[in-house]
Amino acid sequence: MPGISRNVQHLNGSANTTASTLTFAGPARSILIQNTEQSAANDLLVSFDGGVNFKTLKRLAAFEIEARLLAIQVKSSAGSVAYEAVVTHD
């Protein structure tokens, strides 16, 4: 069916203060990422431009974007922080 993604990729992990790359199985159509950390101490930082700029997600915050990306970068503001991402792609 046109306009509907055929594949969904579910990624769970833990980020630390060094940026790591989340590579997708194909070009993304949409990306939903959430800071699933219960502690308010650490923020999840997400980059959609290869690590030049980072969007800050506070405890339990989520962000969704429609973008044709092959990867994003994640890191924490301090310590480690748990995250969950759902990516749709063709």
C-alpha positions in Angstrom: 0.0 0.0 0.0 1.5 3.4 -1.0 2.6 5.7 1.8 2.7 2.9 4.5 6.0 1.7 5.8 6.7 -2.0 5.3 9.3 -2.4 7.9 9.6 -1.3 11.6 12.9 -1.4 13.5 12.8 -1.3 17.3 16.0 -0.3 19.0 16.6 -0.3 22.8 19.9 0.7 24.4 21.9 2.7 26.8 23.9 5.8 25.8 26.9 7.2 27.7 28.8 10.4 27.3 30.5 9.3 24.1 28.3 9.6 21.1 27.3 6.3 19.4 25.7 5.7 16.0 22.4 3.9 15.6 22.4 2.6 12.1 19.0 1.7 10.5 18.3 -1.2 8.2 17.4 1.2 5.4 16.6 4.9 4.9 14.2 6.0 7.7 10.7 7.3 6.9 10.1 8.3 10.5 12.0 8.1 13.8 10.5 8.1 17.3 13.1 8.2 20.1 12.4 8.3 23.8 14.5 8.8 26.9 13.2 5.9 29.0 15.4 6.8 32.0 13.4 6.9 35.3 16.0 9.1 37.0 15.9 12.9 36.3 19.7 13.1 36.5 20.6 12.4 32.9 19.4 13.7 29.6 19.4 11.8 26.3 21.1 13.9 23.5 20.1 12.9 19.9 21.8 14.2 16.7 20.1 14.0 13.3 23.1 15.7 11.5 26.0 13.4 12.3 26.9 14.8 15.7 27.1 18.5 14.9 24.0 19.5 16.9 22.1 17.5 19.6 18.4 17.7 20.7 18.0 17.3 24.4 15.4 14.8 25.7 14.7 15.1 29.4 13.5 12.1 31.5 10.7 10.2 29.8 10.5 12.7 26.9 10.1 11.6 23.3 10.7 13.1 19.9 9.4 12.1 16.5 10.6 13.3 13.1 9.9 12.3 9.5 13.3 12.1 7.8 15.2 10.1 5.3 18.2 9.2 7.4 20.4 6.1 7.6 21.5 6.7 11.1 21.3 9.0 14.2 23.7 9.6 17.0 22.9 9.3 20.7 24.8 10.2 23.9 24.0 11.1 27.5 24.5 14.4 29.3 26.2 12.5 32.2 26.6 8.8 33.2 24.3 6.5 31.2 20.8 6.9 30.0 18.3 4.3 28.6 16.6 4.9 25.3 14.1 3.3 23.0 13.7 4.1 19.2 11.2 3.0 16.7 12.1 3.6 13.0 9.9 2.9 10.0 11.5 2.4 6.6 10.8 0.7 3.3 
